Amino acid sequence: MIFFRKRYVLSICCIICIGFAEIVLVSCNKGAVDAIPPLKNTILKLEESSEEIRNIEKFTDYELIPLDNAREALIGNFRKLVVTDSLFYIYDSNTIPKVLSFYHDGTFNCQIGETGHKRSEYINISNFSVNNKGDTVVFMEYGNLKFFNSKGNFLYGKTIDDGNLWDNILYFKNSLIMASHYRGIDHLLAIYDVNSFNCKNLIPTDSASISSPPYSQNQIQQVGDSICFFDFFSSSFYVFNINELEKMERFQLYSDNIVNEERARKYDLLKEKFDEVESFVFTGDRIVGHMYKRNIPFDFEIVLSKGTVDLYKSRDINCSFACYYNGEYYKVVSSSWIMDMYEWGILKRPGINQCVESIIARVSEKDNYYILKMKRKM
């Protein structure tokens, strides 16, 4: 099995924002003492298992959902998936970035917003999120936030002017949870009230910048009232309940060669082969992830209640890029991926073969992407 390492180098741009009637200027009070109390820190030592795991055998109830092939629905470069009760929202970071929505049968719903220079339009999308009702979408356009309904219509905009370089967002209930990997800022996490835009800063950090870019994706995730935030430069997962911020816990991965802040400041991470997390999925009770150890791909699984971590080699699909929603995993896959995995025999295995055999004859490289839906065996 050949693994391809994908790294997305995030760039920071400065945009001069012109104020409009709909755009409200908001900021965090930098003088306020918002730091959370000392938190419980669990060190998770990464010891390799000699066992190779077949991820396919750990899941059940597989379903492949073809996404609409209409011209306006085609995806060029998949970046992020958000699942709600009725829709899939997919971020396409192609030359012209966009967020497309599909019904759960794969039928195209609409594109969210339009590109342009009007106050109701956007030029770029650095990240996006959807509220838990699934009826409001928010785009991050660097310092700007733009809100749309599920039909793609512009609702209103706000500008954040707190000096932080937020690059991740989670829209949960009445809160916007903003996060960043970057140093050179005062805090790695902040919670804004979506109505008043009052701000509470969390996880203070050394403000001295780090030149190496981070690589992990979907840095902040939510299940129920539980939030998981991953800080790449300390190899740490922060887990907390949105209603009990004072009970935040940190689960810190450790190896002799793990990425930490000292190494990130001293070395060029593009040239060095430090152990680092590439992606993860938070399920509420565990964190399932994919990482590189000695530049070799591994899967890892943290059981939060036990404070344990398992590290093992996977022989087939990597589920850590999936989106977890209501007990099910959703993974965006290409038609080429399906054909290759079928040819290699991986999708012919019991459990997944039934859903693949019914469509493989008509799968074409011209198809739009598919959603692979699956459940974890208990």
C-alpha positions in Angstrom: 0.0 0.0 0.0 1.4 3.3 -0.9 0.7 6.3 1.3 0.9 9.8 0.0 1.6 12.5 2.5 -0.4 15.7 1.9 0.6 18.9 3.6 -1.4 22.0 3.3 0.7 25.1 4.0 -1.6 27.8 5.2 -0.8 31.4 4.1 -1.7 34.6 6.0 -2.9 37.6 4.0 -3.6 41.1 5.2 -7.0 42.5 3.9 -8.1 46.1 4.3 -11.7 45.9 5.3 -14.1 48.7 4.4 -17.0 49.1 6.9 -20.6 48.6 5.8 -23.8 49.1 7.7 -24.2 45.3 8.1 -20.6 44.8 9.4 -20.0 45.3 13.1 -16.5 45.7 14.5 -15.8 43.4 17.5 -12.8 42.6 19.5 -11.6 40.7 22.6 -10.5 42.7 25.6 -6.8 42.0 25.7 -6.5 43.4 29.2 -9.0 40.9 30.7 -7.7 37.9 32.6 -9.5 35.1 30.8 -7.1 32.2 31.4 -8.7 29.0 32.5 -7.5 27.4 35.8 -4.7 24.9 35.8 -5.8 21.9 33.9 -5.3 18.2 34.2 -2.6 17.1 31.8 -2.3 13.4 30.7 0.9 12.3 29.0 0.2 9.6 26.3 3.4 7.8 25.4 3.4 6.6 21.8 4.5 2.9 21.8 4.1 1.0 18.6 2.0 -2.1 18.4 3.4 -5.0 16.4 -0.1 -5.7 15.1 -1.3 -4.4 11.8 -5.0 -3.3 11.9 -7.5 -3.6 9.0 -9.7 -0.6 9.6 -12.3 -2.0 7.3 -12.9 -4.8 9.7 -13.5 -2.3 12.5 -16.6 -0.8 10.7 -19.9 -1.9 9.5 -23.1 -0.6 7.7 -21.1 0.8 4.7 -22.8 3.0 2.2 -21.4 4.9 -0.8 -23.4 8.0 -1.8 -22.6 9.4 -5.2 -22.7 13.2 -5.2 -24.6 15.0 -8.0 -22.7 15.2 -11.3 -24.4 18.5 -12.3 -21.9 21.1 -13.5 -22.5 23.5 -10.7 -22.1 20.7 -8.1 -18.6 19.5 -9.2 -15.8 19.6 -6.7 -12.2 20.3 -7.7 -10.2 20.1 -4.5 -12.0 18.7 -1.4 -10.9 20.4 1.8 -13.6 19.9 4.5 -16.9 18.2 5.2 -19.6 19.2 7.7 -22.6 16.9 8.2 -26.0 18.1 9.5 -29.4 16.4 9.9 -30.4 17.1 6.3 -27.3 18.3 4.4 -23.7 17.7 3.6 -21.6 20.9 3.3 -18.4 20.6 1.4 -15.6 23.1 1.2 -13.9 23.1 -2.2 -10.6 25.0 -2.1 -10.1 25.1 -5.9 -8.9 28.2 -7.7 -12.3 29.8 -6.8 -13.1 28.5 -3.3 -16.7 27.6 -2.6 -18.9 25.7 -0.2 -21.5 23.4 -1.8 -24.4 21.7 -0.1 -26.0 18.3 -0.9 -28.9 16.4 0.4 -28.1 13.1 2.1 -29.0 11.1 -1.1 -26.2 13.1 -2.9 -28.6 15.5 -4.8 -27.2 19.0 -5.1 -28.8 21.7 -3.0 -26.9 24.9 -3.7 -23.7 26.9 -3.5 -23.4 29.0 -0.4 -22.9 32.6 -1.2 -21.3 34.1 -4.3 -17.8 35.4 -5.1 -17.3 39.1 -5.6 -16.6 42.4 -3.9 -20.1 43.3 -2.7 -20.7 43.3 1.1 -22.9 40.2 0.6 -20.2 38.3 -1.4 -16.8 36.8 -0.6 -13.4 36.8 -2.1 -11.8 33.9 -0.2 -12.7 31.3 2.4 -10.1 30.5 5.0 -12.5 28.2 6.8 -16.2 27.6 7.4 -18.7 26.1 9.9 -22.4 25.3 10.2 -24.5 25.8 13.4 -26.0 22.7 15.1 -29.4 23.3 13.5 -27.8 23.2 10.1 -29.6 26.4 8.9 -26.8 28.9 9.2 -23.3 28.8 7.6 -20.4 31.1 8.5 -17.4 31.8 6.4 -14.1 33.0 7.7 -12.5 35.4 5.3 -9.5 36.3 7.5 -10.8 39.1 9.7 -14.3 38.9 8.3 -17.2 36.6 9.2 -20.0 36.3 6.7 -23.2 34.5 7.6 -25.6 32.7 5.1 -28.7 30.6 5.4 -28.9 27.0 4.1 -30.3 28.3 0.8 -27.0 30.2 0.2 -28.5 33.6 0.9 -26.4 36.3 2.7 -27.6 37.2 6.1 -25.1 39.6 7.7 -21.4 40.1 8.3 -19.1 40.9 11.2 -15.4 41.9 11.4 -13.1 40.6 14.1 -10.4 43.1 15.1 -8.6 41.4 18.0 -5.2 40.9 16.4 -5.4 37.2 16.5 -4.9 35.1 13.4 -7.8 32.8 13.7 -7.8 30.0 11.0 -10.3 27.5 12.4 -13.9 28.0 13.5 -16.7 26.0 15.1 -20.3 27.4 15.1 -22.0 25.6 18.1 -25.3 26.7 19.6 -24.9 30.4 20.4 -21.1 30.4 20.3 -18.4 30.8 17.7 -15.3 29.0 18.9 -12.2 30.4 17.1 -8.9 28.6 17.1 -5.4 28.9 15.7 -2.2 26.9 15.4 -0.1 30.0 15.1 2.1 31.6 17.6 2.6 35.3 17.6 -0.8 35.7 19.3 -1.9 35.8 22.9 -4.3 32.9 23.0 -4.9 29.7 20.9 -8.6 29.6 21.5 -11.5 32.0 22.1 -15.2 31.7 22.5 -17.5 34.5 21.1 -21.1 34.9 21.9 -22.8 34.9 18.5 -25.4 37.6 19.6 -23.4 40.0 21.7 -19.9 39.0 20.4 -18.5 39.2 23.9 -15.3 37.2 23.9 -13.7 34.8 26.4 -10.0 33.9 25.7 -8.7 30.5 26.5 -5.3 28.7 26.4 -2.8 31.5 26.7 0.4 31.0 24.8 3.9 32.5 24.4 3.3 35.2 21.7 6.7 34.7 20.1 6.0 33.5 16.5 7.0 30.2 15.0 8.1 30.2 11.4 7.2 26.6 10.5 3.6 26.1 9.3 1.2 23.6 10.9 -0.1 20.7 8.9 -3.0 19.1 10.8 -6.5 19.6 9.6 -9.9 20.2 11.2 -8.3 21.4 14.3 -11.4 21.9 16.4 -14.3 19.4 16.5 -17.5 19.0 18.5 -19.7 16.1 19.6 -22.7 16.9 21.8 -21.5 19.6 24.3 -18.0 18.3 24.1 -15.3 20.2 22.2 -11.8 18.9 21.1 -9.1 21.4 20.1 -5.7 20.2 18.8 -2.6 22.3 19.1 -0.1 21.1 16.5 3.0 22.7 18.1 2.6 21.0 21.4 1.1 17.7 20.1 -1.8 18.2 22.5 -5.5 17.7 22.5 -7.6 19.9 24.7 -11.0 18.4 25.6 -13.8 20.3 27.4 -17.5 20.7 27.8 -18.8 24.0 26.5 -20.7 24.5 29.7 -17.8 23.6 32.0 -14.7 25.4 30.7 -13.0 25.1 34.1 -12.8 21.3 33.6 -10.8 21.4 30.4 -8.3 18.5 30.1 -5.1 18.2 28.0 -4.0 14.9 26.4 -0.4 15.3 25.3 1.2 12.8 22.9 4.8 12.0 23.7 7.7 10.3 21.9 11.4 10.9 21.8 10.9 12.7 18.5 7.5 14.3 18.8 6.8 17.8 17.6 6.9 20.2 20.5 7.2 24.0 20.8 10.9 23.9 21.5 11.6 21.9 18.4 9.2 23.9 16.3 11.1 27.1 17.2 14.5 25.6 16.6 14.1 23.6 13.4 12.4 23.9 10.0 9.7 21.3 10.2 9.6 21.0 6.4 13.1 19.5 6.5 13.1 17.6 9.8 11.3 14.3 10.3 9.7 14.8 13.7 6.7 12.7 14.8 3.5 14.7 14.0 -0.2 14.4 13.8 -1.8 14.9 10.4 -5.5 14.5 11.1 -8.0 13.2 13.6 -11.6 12.6 14.3 -13.2 13.3 17.7 -16.1 11.0 18.7 -16.8 12.3 22.2 -15.3 9.3 24.0 -12.2 8.9 21.9 -9.9 10.5 19.3 -9.0 8.5 16.2 -6.2 9.9 14.3 -3.5 9.5 11.6 0.2 10.6 12.2 3.7 10.1 11.0 6.3 8.5 13.3 9.8 8.4 11.9 8.1 9.5 8.7 6.1 6.3 8.6 2.3 6.5 8.6 0.5 5.2 11.7 -3.0 5.3 13.0 -3.6 6.1 16.7 -6.6 5.9 19.0 -6.9 7.7 22.3 -9.5 6.5 24.8 -10.2 9.6 26.8 -11.9 7.9 29.9 -8.9 5.6 30.3 -6.2 8.1 29.3 -4.6 5.5 27.0 -3.3 5.6 23.4 -2.8 2.8 20.9 -0.5 3.2 17.9 -0.7 0.8 15.0 -0.1 0.4 11.3 -3.2 0.3 9.1 -3.4 -2.0 6.1 -6.3 -0.3 4.3 -8.5 2.9 4.6 -7.6 5.7 6.9 -10.8 6.8 8.7 -9.2 9.7 10.5 -10.0 12.2 7.7 -13.7 11.4 8.1 -16.4 13.6 9.7 -18.1 12.1 12.7 -21.8 12.8 13.2 -24.5 11.1 15.3 -22.6 7.9 15.7 -21.5 7.6 12.1 -18.4 8.4 10.1 -18.6 10.2 6.8 -15.6 10.3 4.4 -15.3 12.1 1.1 -13.7 9.8 -1.5 -13.0 10.1 -5.2 -14.1 7.7 -8.0 -10.4 7.0 -8.6 -10.0 6.0 -5.0 -12.9 3.6 -5.2 -11.6 2.0 -8.4 -8.1 1.7 -7.1 -9.2 0.3 -3.7 -11.5 -2.2 -5.5 -8.7 -3.3 -7.9 -6.3 -3.8 -4.9 -9.0 -6.0 -3.3 -9.6 -3.9 -0.3 -13.2 -3.0 -1.2 -13.9 -6.6 -2.0 -13.7 -7.7 1.6 -16.8 -8.8 3.5 -18.8 -6.0 5.0 -17.9 -3.3 2.4 -18.1 -5.4 -0.7 -21.9 -5.4 -0.8 -22.3 -1.6 -1.3 -19.3 -1.5 -3.7 -20.4 -4.4 -5.9 -23.7 -2.6 -6.6 -22.1 0.5 -8.1 -18.6 -0.5 -9.3 -19.7 -1.3 -12.9 -20.9 2.3 -13.4 -18.1 4.2 -11.5 -16.3 6.5 -13.8 -13.3 8.9 -13.4 -15.7 11.6 -14.6 -17.9 11.2 -11.6 -18.1 13.8 -8.9 -16.9 12.7 -5.4 -18.7 10.1 -3.2 -19.5 10.1 0.5 -18.5 6.9 2.2 -20.7 6.4 5.3 -20.0 3.8 7.9 -20.4 2.8 11.6 -17.9 1.6 14.0 -18.4 -1.9 15.4 -19.1 -1.9 19.2 
